[in-house]
């Protein structure tokens, strides 16, 4: 007993001395992010895991996604959940966890306190709240503890939800003792749900002089993440209106962290039924915008956890202690010449592909390679990439070195930076330029609400001409799902007019302008607002318009449909179609959507997309006709463009076609999944798409030769005077 006391006293003295010598890190010292999480409800999944990120958005599991500490050694139940980690004011790290193994039920009375000076070695204590505090001897659960430093009290406050019989989950707080091995005050109420329903998973962050408590509502008709704000850490929290999660899916386990050297905060939450996390960003902690699936990546499946910034030295130490076999030693590259969205890193082959813009010099390219936390690049600087790949030496945390092969090449696909889809293209004889009119993409569930246009003299260099139709400002009859536009330039009474048809709220609208970049004025109602009798029996939506002016007759024709193809002749003013000419033109069972019609050498070509835009197999087929309204003849070989797995190009569809004036040169404009991330995104790849252009060629008999989609794209074209 005496020996135990002496050891304990020495430990306390040593700990106090060590803590007083620790230097608290400043934000300027941070260079990476540590994600602490558990992985699920199954055997062995309720344990502490680590992951690292260089940029705060792309995370990679350490220790091959195995626990970093033995759960049996730190818990009473054999399971730990909801790890919350805090960098203390004294430079130590503090972690609190739920002591719970759910395959034995969801009731528990314990939490775990842990302290570390290095994120590797943890001293832990188990606290049974029911036994510790007689006032709470009847609790049935104590969930999701978190800790924050209370500057006024000079102590670490621990807060968590508890449930007593006949009540609902409420948030309580208490204080840890000096060495973070126990609790020294009886828990007090911190927050009641205003509607007397359960609130769990509280997370408090201070911004300025205010405290923001994010929490999950339970037992209400609508559930989600809300926030309550107070001037005091321990009282006075007033809920703000509405929910802060940016999804209608079930969520829990929210946490907030601040980006390094930025005013941006990230709210992350566990979409536990969907098996993924969502991040939403804010600068005021009240208004949040979800980050798309393209912005976030993880090579693991986390549950309720927290993220803190760490230094390069701390990241290096963690990598030494908890190495993983599949970490990407290079995670990206910077430089004005580099198309960052399309960089390809292959850890297995230790290689990097850098796509560069068309005017970039490959002979003296100086990419700023970005290494994984704890990894350094021995040499950077300008190198000659014109003759092939260059080797880069990386220094690893264990002192060894690794050679990466880095190649660079001009990539003119995609032709637009960012996410766009369903491209329509015309050549404007008024402006003597090409114009692209795409769907604005990158919004979950195709929820974009505006359209833009881009202009070019050569089909490679594109200028953003800005928003031309904003549903929320310019359209009175629809406010959602701005999709798949098309446009016609027509000379009327000696002046060019522009007729812009677009999908909105699963109807089709029409806006007109005197210039190809607008301003456009909506006609005030849907151009097509219901299915005509000719296609009423068909399923599908009223979307995907296409307009075609027949060079043979000068007449305008209009097509649309999803699951069916409808076509009709337009009136002379292009503002309505002649109902008596309406036909169903659905070619066969491969037709899905995205009709495109053009004329070449006596033939009318009808192109359409097959499959679902979320499918890697989304592709384009064609038929021909002798008139703009059919009947259609389908060639035996009628594939126009489809995925190229070797080139990692997928989802090639919903196209338009352009002829260079004065030539028989033709090009297909289409969208693909964002490359390289799209193929691993699942369904969200269908609204993270990129616009590309490749050459379209024909056989002697006029049949279309199948196009191979490319990364290189096309060279700039010139138009003869």
C-alpha positions in Angstrom: 0.0 0.0 0.0 2.8 2.4 0.9 4.6 1.6 -2.3 1.4 2.3 -4.3 1.0 5.7 -2.5 4.6 6.7 -3.2 4.3 5.7 -6.9 1.1 7.7 -7.1 2.6 10.8 -5.5 5.6 10.6 -7.8 3.3 10.3 -10.8 1.3 13.3 -9.8 4.4 15.4 -9.1 6.0 14.3 -12.4 2.8 14.9 -14.3 2.4 18.4 -12.8 6.0 19.3 -13.6 5.8 17.9 -17.1 2.5 19.8 -17.8 4.0 23.1 -16.7 6.9 22.6 -19.1 4.7 21.8 -22.1 4.5 24.6 -24.7 1.0 25.1 -26.1 1.0 25.0 -29.9 -0.1 28.1 -31.9 -2.2 27.9 -35.0 0.7 28.8 -37.2 2.4 25.5 -36.0 -0.4 23.3 -37.3 -0.1 21.6 -40.7 -2.4 18.6 -40.6 -5.6 17.2 -39.1 -6.2 14.2 -36.8 -9.6 12.4 -37.0 -10.4 10.3 -33.9 -13.4 7.9 -34.4 -14.9 4.5 -33.9 -16.2 2.3 -36.8 -19.4 0.6 -35.9 -21.6 -1.5 -33.6 -20.1 -4.9 -34.4 -17.5 -6.9 -32.5 -14.3 -5.0 -32.3 -15.7 -1.9 -34.0 -16.3 0.0 -30.8 -12.7 1.2 -30.3 -10.6 4.2 -30.9 -9.2 4.8 -34.4 -7.0 7.5 -35.9 -6.9 9.0 -39.4 -4.7 11.9 -40.8 -5.4 14.5 -43.4 -3.2 17.2 -45.0 -6.0 19.5 -46.1 -8.8 18.7 -43.7 -11.0 17.1 -46.4 -9.2 13.9 -47.5 -8.5 11.5 -44.6 -6.5 8.2 -44.5 -6.7 5.7 -41.7 -3.6 5.0 -39.6 -2.6 1.6 -38.2 -4.4 0.0 -41.2 -7.7 1.2 -39.6 -7.1 -0.9 -36.5 -7.6 0.4 -32.9 -4.8 2.5 -31.6 -5.4 1.3 -28.0 -6.8 -1.9 -26.5 -10.5 -1.4 -25.7 -10.5 -4.1 -23.1 -7.8 -2.4 -21.2 -9.5 0.9 -20.9 -13.3 0.1 -20.7 -15.6 -1.7 -18.3 -18.0 -2.9 -21.0 -15.5 -4.0 -23.6 -16.6 -1.2 -26.0 -15.9 2.5 -26.4 -17.7 5.0 -28.6 -18.0 8.7 -29.5 -14.3 9.6 -28.8 -13.9 13.4 -28.3 -10.3 14.7 -28.3 -9.2 18.2 -27.1 -5.8 19.9 -27.1 -5.5 21.3 -23.6 -4.4 24.7 -22.5 -1.3 22.9 -21.0 -0.3 21.2 -24.2 -1.6 17.8 -23.2 -4.4 16.0 -25.0 -7.6 15.0 -23.3 -10.0 12.4 -24.6 -13.4 11.3 -23.2 -15.4 8.4 -24.4 -18.7 6.5 -23.9 -18.1 3.2 -22.1 -20.6 1.1 -24.0 -20.8 -2.2 -25.9 -24.0 -2.1 -27.9 -24.4 -5.7 -28.7 -25.2 -6.1 -25.0 -27.8 -3.3 -25.1 -27.8 0.5 -25.4 -27.9 1.2 -21.6 -24.8 2.2 -19.8 -23.7 4.3 -16.8 -20.0 4.8 -17.5 -17.6 7.2 -19.3 -13.9 7.1 -19.8 -11.3 9.9 -19.2 -8.0 9.8 -20.9 -4.9 12.0 -21.0 -1.8 12.0 -23.1 1.2 14.1 -23.8 2.0 12.6 -27.2 -1.3 11.1 -28.7 0.3 7.7 -28.4 0.4 6.8 -24.7 -2.8 7.3 -22.8 -3.5 7.2 -19.1 -7.2 6.3 -18.6 -9.8 6.3 -15.9 -13.2 4.7 -15.8 -16.1 6.6 -14.2 -19.3 4.9 -13.3 -21.7 7.9 -13.0 -24.4 5.9 -11.2 -22.0 4.8 -8.5 -20.1 8.0 -8.3 -23.1 10.3 -7.8 -26.1 9.1 -5.7 -28.3 11.8 -7.3 -27.9 9.8 -10.6 -28.0 6.3 -9.3 -31.0 5.5 -11.5 -29.7 6.7 -14.8 -30.2 4.3 -17.7 -27.6 5.8 -20.1 -24.8 8.3 -20.3 -23.7 9.1 -23.8 -21.2 11.1 -25.9 -19.1 12.9 -23.3 -17.0 15.9 -24.4 -14.6 18.3 -22.7 -13.8 21.9 -23.0 -11.6 24.2 -20.9 -13.5 26.6 -18.7 -11.2 29.6 -18.4 -13.2 31.2 -15.6 -13.1 28.0 -13.5 -9.6 27.1 -14.6 -10.7 23.6 -15.1 -11.7 21.1 -17.8 -15.5 20.9 -18.0 -16.9 17.5 -19.1 -20.5 17.4 -20.5 -22.6 14.6 -21.7 -26.3 13.5 -22.0 -28.0 11.4 -19.3 -31.4 9.7 -19.2 -33.3 9.1 -16.0 -36.5 7.0 -15.8 -39.6 8.9 -16.9 -37.6 11.8 -18.4 -35.7 12.5 -21.6 -32.1 12.9 -22.4 -30.6 16.1 -21.1 -27.2 17.6 -21.2 -25.3 17.8 -17.9 -21.8 19.1 -17.0 -19.3 18.5 -14.3 -15.6 19.2 -13.8 -12.6 16.9 -14.0 -10.1 16.9 -11.2 -6.6 18.3 -11.7 -5.0 15.2 -13.1 -8.0 14.2 -15.2 -8.6 10.9 -13.5 -12.0 11.7 -11.9 -14.9 14.0 -11.5 -15.0 16.5 -8.6 -18.5 18.0 -8.9 -22.0 16.6 -9.1 -23.3 17.0 -12.6 -25.6 19.9 -13.2 -28.1 20.6 -15.9 -26.5 22.4 -18.9 -29.2 22.3 -21.5 -32.8 21.3 -21.7 -34.5 20.7 -25.0 -37.1 23.5 -25.3 -39.8 21.0 -26.5 -39.0 18.6 -23.7 -37.7 16.0 -26.1 -34.3 14.2 -25.9 -31.2 16.0 -26.9 -27.9 14.1 -27.3 -24.4 14.4 -28.8 -23.7 18.0 -27.6 -20.6 19.7 -28.9 -19.5 23.2 -27.8 -17.2 25.5 -29.6 -16.3 29.1 -28.7 -16.2 31.8 -31.3 -15.5 35.4 -30.2 -17.3 35.9 -26.9 -20.1 33.4 -27.6 -20.4 29.6 -27.1 -22.2 27.5 -29.7 -23.6 24.2 -28.6 -24.5 21.8 -31.5 -26.8 19.0 -30.5 -29.0 16.3 -32.0 -32.8 16.3 -31.3 -34.5 13.0 -30.6 -38.1 12.0 -30.2 -39.5 14.7 -32.5 -41.2 14.5 -35.8 -38.1 15.9 -37.4 -34.6 15.0 -36.2 -31.3 16.6 -36.9 -28.5 18.9 -35.7 -29.5 22.2 -34.1 -27.4 24.9 -32.4 -28.0 26.9 -29.2 -26.0 30.0 -28.4 -24.9 31.5 -25.1 -22.7 34.2 -23.6 -21.8 31.8 -20.9 -20.2 28.4 -21.1 -22.3 26.9 -18.4 -25.8 28.5 -18.8 -28.2 30.5 -20.9 -28.2 28.5 -24.2 -30.9 29.7 -26.6 -31.7 27.5 -29.6 -31.5 29.0 -33.0 -34.2 28.3 -35.5 -33.9 25.4 -37.9 -31.5 22.5 -38.4 -27.9 22.9 -39.3 -27.3 19.6 -41.0 -27.6 19.9 -44.8 -29.4 16.6 -45.5 -32.8 15.0 -45.0 -31.1 11.7 -44.0 -30.7 10.5 -40.4 -27.7 12.1 -38.7 -26.0 12.1 -35.3 -22.7 12.7 -33.6 -22.0 16.3 -34.8 -18.6 18.0 -34.2 -17.1 21.3 -35.3 -13.5 22.2 -36.0 -11.9 25.3 -37.4 -9.7 25.1 -40.6 -6.1 26.0 -40.1 -5.3 29.7 -41.0 -8.9 30.3 -42.1 -12.2 31.7 -40.8 -14.0 28.6 -42.1 -15.5 26.1 -39.6 -16.5 22.6 -40.6 -19.6 20.9 -39.1 -19.3 17.2 -39.6 -21.9 14.6 -38.7 -22.4 10.9 -39.0 -25.0 9.9 -41.6 -25.2 6.6 -39.7 -27.8 4.8 -41.8 -26.1 5.8 -45.1 -22.7 4.7 -43.7 -20.9 8.0 -44.5 -20.0 11.4 -43.1 -21.1 14.8 -44.4 -19.2 18.0 -44.0 -20.8 21.5 -44.1 -18.9 24.7 -43.9 -19.6 28.1 -42.3 -17.9 31.3 -41.3 -20.5 32.3 -38.7 -21.5 28.9 -37.2 -25.2 29.7 -38.1 -25.4 29.3 -41.8 -23.9 26.2 -43.4 -23.3 24.9 -46.9 -22.8 21.2 -47.5 -19.6 20.1 -49.2 -20.1 17.8 -52.1 -18.9 14.2 -52.2 -16.1 15.4 -54.5 -14.6 17.5 -51.7 -14.5 14.8 -49.0 -12.8 11.4 -49.1 -12.0 8.8 -46.6 -10.5 5.3 -47.1 -12.5 4.0 -44.0 -16.0 4.2 -42.7 -16.1 6.3 -39.5 -18.7 6.7 -36.8 -19.1 9.6 -34.3 -15.7 11.2 -33.9 -13.8 14.5 -33.7 -11.1 16.3 -35.6 -8.3 18.5 -34.3 -5.3 20.2 -36.0 -1.9 18.8 -35.3 1.7 19.8 -36.0 4.0 18.2 -38.6 6.1 16.7 -35.7 3.0 15.2 -34.2 1.8 13.8 -37.5 5.3 12.3 -38.1 5.2 10.7 -34.6 1.8 9.2 -35.3 2.9 7.8 -38.6 5.9 6.2 -37.0 3.8 4.6 -34.3 0.7 3.7 -36.4 1.9 3.1 -40.0 -0.5 2.0 -42.8 0.3 0.2 -46.0 -2.0 2.2 -48.3 -1.2 5.8 -47.4 -0.7 8.1 -50.4 2.7 9.7 -49.8 1.8 12.5 -52.3 -1.7 13.9 -51.9 -1.7 16.6 -54.6 0.1 19.4 -56.3 -0.1 23.2 -56.6 0.7 25.5 -59.5 -1.1 27.7 -61.9 -0.5 25.3 -64.8 -2.0 22.3 -63.0 -5.7 21.2 -63.3 -6.0 20.3 -59.6 -9.4 18.6 -59.9 -8.0 15.9 -62.2 -4.7 15.0 -60.6 -4.3 11.2 -60.4 -2.2 9.7 -57.5 -1.6 5.9 -57.6 0.0 4.8 -54.3 0.3 1.2 -55.5 2.4 2.2 -58.4 4.1 5.1 -56.6 3.1 7.5 -59.4 1.4 10.8 -60.0 -0.2 12.2 -63.2 -0.5 16.0 -63.5 -2.8 17.3 -66.1 -1.9 20.8 -67.2 -3.6 23.5 -69.2 -3.0 23.8 -72.9 -0.7 26.8 -72.9 1.6 25.4 -70.2 5.3 24.7 -70.8 6.3 21.1 -70.1 10.0 21.8 -70.5 10.3 23.8 -67.2 7.2 22.8 -65.2 7.6 23.4 -61.5 4.8 21.5 -59.7 4.6 22.1 -55.9 4.0 18.5 -54.8 2.0 18.2 -51.6 3.2 15.4 -49.3 1.2 13.5 -46.8 1.7 14.7 -43.2 5.0 13.5 -41.8 6.4 13.0 -45.3 8.8 15.4 -47.0 9.9 15.8 -50.6 13.6 15.9 -50.9 13.7 18.1 -54.0 11.1 20.3 -55.6 11.5 22.8 -58.5 11.3 23.1 -62.2 11.9 20.0 -64.3 11.5 19.0 -68.0 8.4 16.8 -68.4 8.2 17.1 -72.2 10.1 13.8 -72.6 8.5 11.7 -69.9 8.1 11.3 -66.2 10.5 12.6 -63.5 11.5 10.9 -60.3 10.9 12.5 -56.9 12.5 11.3 -53.7 10.3 11.2 -50.5 11.6 11.1 -47.0 9.4 8.9 -44.8 8.8 9.2 -41.0 10.9 6.0 -40.3 13.9 7.6 -42.0 13.6 5.5 -45.2 13.1 7.0 -48.7 10.6 6.3 -51.5 10.8 7.2 -55.2 7.6 8.5 -56.9 7.3 8.8 -60.6 5.6 12.0 -61.6 4.3 12.6 -65.2 2.7 15.7 -66.7 0.8 16.2 -69.9 -1.5 18.7 -71.5 -5.2 17.8 -70.8 -7.8 19.8 -72.7 -10.6 17.7 -71.2 -12.5 18.8 -69.3 -12.9 22.0 -71.2 -14.4 23.9 -68.2 -13.0 24.0 -64.7 -15.5 22.8 -62.1 -18.6 20.7 -62.4 -20.9 21.1 -65.4 -23.1 18.7 -67.4 -25.6 18.2 -70.2 -23.7 20.6 -72.5 -25.4 22.4 -75.4 -23.1 24.2 -77.9 -23.8 26.6 -80.8 -21.7 28.8 -83.1 -23.0 32.3 -83.0 -22.8 34.0 -86.4 -23.6 37.3 -84.7 -20.5 37.1 -82.4 -18.4 34.7 -84.4 -17.8 32.6 -81.3 -18.8 29.3 -79.9 -21.1 29.3 -76.8 -21.5 26.5 -74.3 -24.7 26.2 -72.2 -24.3 23.5 -69.6 -26.2 22.4 -66.4 -24.4 23.8 -63.4 -23.4 20.6 -61.5 -21.9 19.6 -58.2 -25.1 20.0 -56.2 -26.5 17.0 -54.3 -29.5 15.5 -56.0 -29.1 17.7 -59.1 -30.4 20.7 -57.0 -28.8 23.5 -58.9 -30.9 26.6 -59.6 -29.0 28.6 -62.2 -27.5 28.4 -65.7 -24.3 29.9 -67.0 -22.7 30.3 -70.5 -19.1 30.2 -71.7 -17.7 31.6 -75.0 -14.7 30.5 -77.1 -13.0 31.3 -80.4 -11.2 27.9 -80.6 -13.2 25.3 -78.6 -10.3 25.1 -76.0 -10.0 28.4 -74.3 -13.4 29.2 -72.7 -14.5 32.5 -71.0 -17.1 32.4 -68.3 -19.8 34.8 -69.4 -21.7 34.5 -66.1 -25.2 33.5 -65.0 -27.8 33.9 -67.7 -30.9 32.5 -66.0 -31.3 32.2 -62.2 -34.5 30.4 -61.3 -34.7 32.1 -57.9 -34.5 35.6 -59.5 -35.7 35.3 -63.1 -38.3 32.6 -63.2 -41.7 32.8 -61.4 -43.0 29.3 -62.1 -40.1 27.1 -60.9 -37.3 27.4 -58.3 -35.5 24.1 -58.5 -33.7 21.5 -60.7 -32.1 23.7 -63.4 -31.1 21.1 -65.9 -30.2 20.4 -69.5 -30.7 23.6 -71.5 -30.6 24.0 -75.3 -30.5 27.1 -77.5 -31.2 28.3 -81.0 -29.9 31.4 -82.8 -32.3 32.6 -85.5 -32.3 35.6 -87.7 -35.7 37.3 -87.6 -36.4 40.5 -89.5 -32.7 41.1 -90.0 -31.8 40.7 -86.3 -30.5 37.7 -84.4 -32.7 36.3 -81.7 -31.8 33.6 -79.1 -34.3 31.1 -77.8 -33.1 29.3 -74.7 -35.1 26.3 -73.6 -34.4 24.7 -70.2 -35.6 22.1 -67.7 -36.8 23.4 -64.3 -38.9 21.6 -61.7 -39.5 18.8 -64.2 -41.0 21.1 -66.7 -39.5 23.0 -69.7 -39.2 26.7 -69.8 -38.2 29.3 -72.5 -36.3 32.5 -72.2 -35.3 34.8 -75.0 -32.5 37.3 -75.6 -31.0 39.5 -78.3 -27.5 38.3 -77.6 -26.0 34.8 -76.9 -24.9 35.7 -73.4 -28.2 37.5 -72.6 -29.8 39.1 -70.8 -32.5 36.5 -71.1 -36.2 37.1 -70.2 -38.3 34.1 -69.2 -41.7 33.8 -71.0 -43.4 33.7 -67.6 -44.8 30.2 -67.7 -43.7 26.7 -68.6 -43.2 26.1 -72.3 -44.1 22.4 -71.8 -45.9 21.9 -68.5 -47.7 18.6 -69.1 -47.3 15.6 -71.3 -49.3 15.8 -74.5 -51.6 12.9 -75.4 -49.0 11.4 -77.8 -46.7 10.5 -74.9 -49.0 10.5 -71.9 -48.9 6.7 -71.6 -45.2 6.8 -71.1 -43.4 7.2 -67.8 -40.6 9.6 -67.3 -40.2 13.3 -66.8 -40.7 16.5 -68.9 -37.1 17.4 -69.2 -34.1 17.5 -71.6 -35.2 19.8 -74.4 -33.4 20.0 -77.8 -34.0 22.6 -80.5 -33.0 22.2 -84.1 -33.3 24.6 -87.1 -33.4 22.6 -90.3 -30.9 24.1 -92.7 -33.0 22.6 -95.6 -36.2 24.4 -94.8 -35.4 27.0 -92.1 -38.1 25.5 -89.9 -37.5 25.0 -86.2 -38.1 21.7 -84.4 -38.4 20.9 -80.8 -37.7 17.6 -79.0 -37.8 16.5 -75.3 -38.3 13.6 -73.0 -37.1 11.2 -70.4 -38.1 7.6 -71.0 -39.7 8.8 -74.3 -38.7 11.1 -77.2 -41.3 13.6 -78.3 -40.8 15.9 -81.3 -42.8 18.6 -83.0 -42.4 21.5 -85.4 -42.1 24.9 -83.8 -44.1 28.0 -84.8 -42.3 30.6 -86.8 -41.7 32.7 -83.7 -40.2 29.7 -81.9 -42.4 30.5 -78.9 -44.8 27.5 -79.2 -45.0 24.2 -81.1 -47.6 23.0 -83.6 -49.6 20.4 -81.7 -50.8 18.7 -84.9 -47.2 17.9 -85.8 -46.3 16.3 -82.4 -45.0 12.7 -82.6 -43.5 10.1 -80.3 -40.1 9.3 -81.8 -38.8 6.9 -79.1 -36.2 4.8 -81.0 -36.0 1.6 -78.9 -35.5 0.4 -75.4 -32.0 2.0 -75.1 -33.5 5.5 -75.1 -33.3 7.2 -71.7 -33.0 11.0 -72.3 -30.8 13.7 -73.8 -32.0 14.0 -77.5 -29.6 15.8 -79.9 -30.5 16.3 -83.5 -28.3 17.6 -86.4 -28.1 17.5 -90.2 -25.2 16.4 -92.3 -25.1 15.6 -96.1 -28.7 14.8 -96.5 -29.3 12.9 -93.3 -30.8 13.9 -90.0 -29.0 12.4 -87.0 -30.8 11.6 -83.8 -28.6 11.0 -80.7 -29.7 10.0 -77.3 -28.3 8.8 -73.9 -28.7 5.3 -72.6 -28.8 4.2 -69.0 -28.7 6.4 -65.9 -26.4 9.5 -65.6 -25.2 8.0 -62.3 -24.1 4.8 -64.1 -20.5 4.4 -65.4 -22.2 2.9 -68.5 -24.1 6.0 -69.4 -23.5 6.3 -73.1 -24.7 7.7 -76.4 -26.4 5.9 -79.3 -27.8 7.2 -82.6 -30.3 6.7 -85.4 -30.9 8.5 -88.7 -33.9 9.8 -90.6 -34.9 11.4 -93.9 -37.0 14.1 -92.2 -36.7 16.0 -88.9 -39.6 14.0 -87.5 -38.6 10.6 -88.5 -39.2 7.8 -88.9 -35.9 6.7 -87.3 -33.6 4.1 -88.7 -31.3 2.5 -86.2 -28.0 1.2 -87.6 -26.8 -2.2 -86.4 -23.7 -0.6 -84.9 -25.0 2.6 -83.4 -22.7 3.4 -80.4 -21.4 6.9 -80.5 -19.4 7.2 -77.3 -19.1 5.1 -74.1 -16.8 4.6 -71.1 -13.1 3.8 -71.6 -12.1 1.8 -68.5 -8.4 1.8 -69.4 -8.4 5.6 -69.5 -10.6 5.7 -66.4 -13.3 7.7 -68.2 -16.8 6.9 -67.2 -20.4 8.1 -67.6 -19.9 9.6 -71.0 -23.3 10.9 -72.2 -25.9 13.7 -72.7 -24.2 15.3 -75.6 -24.5 18.0 -78.2 -22.7 18.2 -81.6 -21.1 21.2 -83.3 -19.9 21.7 -86.9 -17.1 24.2 -87.5 -18.5 26.7 -90.0 -17.2 26.3 -93.6 -15.8 22.8 -93.0 -16.9 19.2 -92.5 -15.2 19.1 -89.1 -17.5 17.9 -86.4 -17.1 17.6 -82.6 -19.1 15.9 -79.9 -19.5 17.8 -76.6 -20.5 15.5 -73.7 -20.1 15.1 -70.0 -18.3 12.4 -68.0 -17.8 11.5 -64.3 -15.3 13.8 -62.7 -11.9 12.1 -63.2 -10.4 10.4 -61.3 -12.7 10.6 -58.2 -16.0 9.9 -59.9 -15.8 6.2 -60.3 -15.3 5.8 -56.5 -18.1 8.2 -55.5 -21.1 5.9 -56.2 -24.3 7.7 -57.0 -23.0 11.3 -56.3 -20.8 10.8 -59.5 -24.0 11.5 -61.3 -24.0 15.1 -60.2 -20.3 15.7 -60.2 -19.7 15.7 -63.9 -17.3 17.5 -66.3 -17.8 18.8 -69.9 -15.5 17.4 -72.6 -15.0 17.8 -76.3 -13.7 15.1 -78.8 -13.6 14.8 -82.5 -16.7 13.2 -84.2 -16.0 11.4 -87.5 -18.1 9.6 -90.1 -17.6 6.7 -92.5 -18.0 7.1 -96.2 -21.7 6.0 -96.0 -22.4 8.6 -93.3 -22.4 6.3 -90.3 -20.9 7.7 -87.2 -17.6 6.1 -86.1 -17.5 5.3 -82.4 -15.7 8.0 -80.5 -13.0 7.1 -77.9 -13.2 9.6 -75.1 -9.9 11.2 -74.3 -8.1 13.1 -71.5 -6.1 15.1 -74.1 -9.1 16.5 -75.8 -8.8 18.5 -79.0 -6.3 21.1 -80.2 -7.5 24.7 -80.6 -9.3 25.1 -83.9 -9.4 28.1 -86.2 -12.2 29.4 -88.4 -11.4 30.5 -91.9 -12.4 34.1 -92.7 
